[in-house]
């Protein structure tokens, strides 16, 4: 980020109180910040605060005569390497989607020819409203990048998706956007090697990692999934330009930067998170979801009573997330990809699973202990679809992810045509 120029538009939401820290973090990375504060944003943070931290004037008015004699709003919109909107309120998103230009912020956004990253922040009902969903889809189709929102407690007392991403997450998304969008001065013959943006404007849901099903407050049922393959798939889809909703159980590997991370613990939480993330163009169900949960999980720690008897655990079936999303009558993603981790009769069991669940593709792999795949750094998969079974050589998990992401991009491009 050293030497990069960020035009930071601050909208009118309670999350604006986090922006001074974001400015400090950007400046520590060696980038410059030019703040723009909306009238509503000024209710939460002052121009003086932003100006002092950025060491740059904070702009608030479109018709500043001194600067407008030189078309200052055009210069502001073109001088930056990246435009960041945080918090991006429902109102700002609506104005962006409709192309309004009746104040400084909206005019800059309409006049810019630079990449734009927004960090939405609003009440959960506003985020889930049909109008916001339409505006979000339009912005994604226009190539606008988004980070968040996160899920959690709201200032209004409600709970759900709508919290602005934390400054650390926004900073990571800024790094990612600058890394992909900085102009590269290459000879014409090298252009073919530039990263593809074939999934720009597309939304993909990726589930990853294991789920933990509580037995009591200190014990749980889990599996050996590290989450490495799911994280790699999310990163590969992100690199092709997709907006990725990354729904992860308690994985060993960190979530990739530049994706919308939704952390869950149980299968039921994961299913609810997938439903909230819809609609999507594709869903990649890479998580190793527990088949059962303990129906009589204890509120307190189970103690040995000296009798030598095991506690009686009653099991109940978890929701089948892959079958549920594959068989949706309304809102089903055009492409649903499942995973089949098998230890015997791998291809036969995986092919049967695809038909039983109703997904379009299934990625089969042998996770027998001798393979070292579960929890390891490599994978050997077979992609099964209506076209048949295609076995790939043993590859690193990031390379498997890149191949799968390319196939998804091909499939969605064909559907669009």
C-alpha angles and dihedrals in degrees: 000000000000109000095005120139119225124194103203118198113195116204130201108272136112088251088071087088087075093057098084089059090048090053091051091051093049091049091050087057089059097254126127123234129209108192124212116189124198120217090251091047089056088066089069106031131019128240089233092058094050093043093050094049094043093042085222133098114273110230120215109153130065095205102056098153096206093056098031091062082072095037090256095181091058092049092050092051094049102039096067127086090212136013115217124191113197124192094020103194125202088256094052092048091050092050092048092049093050095044097241120169108183101124137030097270097049092042092053091049092050094045099046123104092189129096115277127212121188131192106204119214127176146114114303093245091051091050091050095043116118091238093056091046089054092047091047091051091049093050091049090050088051090056098255113153122222134201114195147299099211126211122246147087116339128218086241091060097255127116131224143069115336107081113125113250114261118263090253090057093046090049090052090050090050091052090049094048093048092046092055099038107042107116114256118210100217132155114259093254090060096056092092089068095059115115113271120242095195094135096051108138093019126117119212128183116212123186118198147171130024128303123234116220111197122235092177133333093291105031133060144167115248143146138234098263112133096193091234096126094047092048090050091051091051090051093048092051090047090052089056089056101261124142102236126204100202110198108187137178121212096306129179094226123066121251114259119256121255098035132103104256120206111181118205136168110200134044091247091053090049093052091051091048092052090052092051091049093058139138099067139155092226139005123208109194100198097147120114095230119194112245094215140028130202106264093195099044109167125242090215133041113281111242130204108248098198094250094106090233121134116236113258109250119190117204130209128189118260121227112277098234096184094050092044096053093040092055100043112135093204127030097015110157111246089238125037118182121193132189128224116198104190137172100197138021086013101178096039093049093044094049090050090048092053092054093043095049097039098230122148098231134013126199109214126197139167110242097178109145091249092062094061089213101123104076092002134110099246137057137195111203142173119212110217122193140139086287092062136255123321117189118206124203120255105283140166112278092247090054091049087050093051092051092049093046090052090051090050091051090050092050095048091046089054091049091051092051 
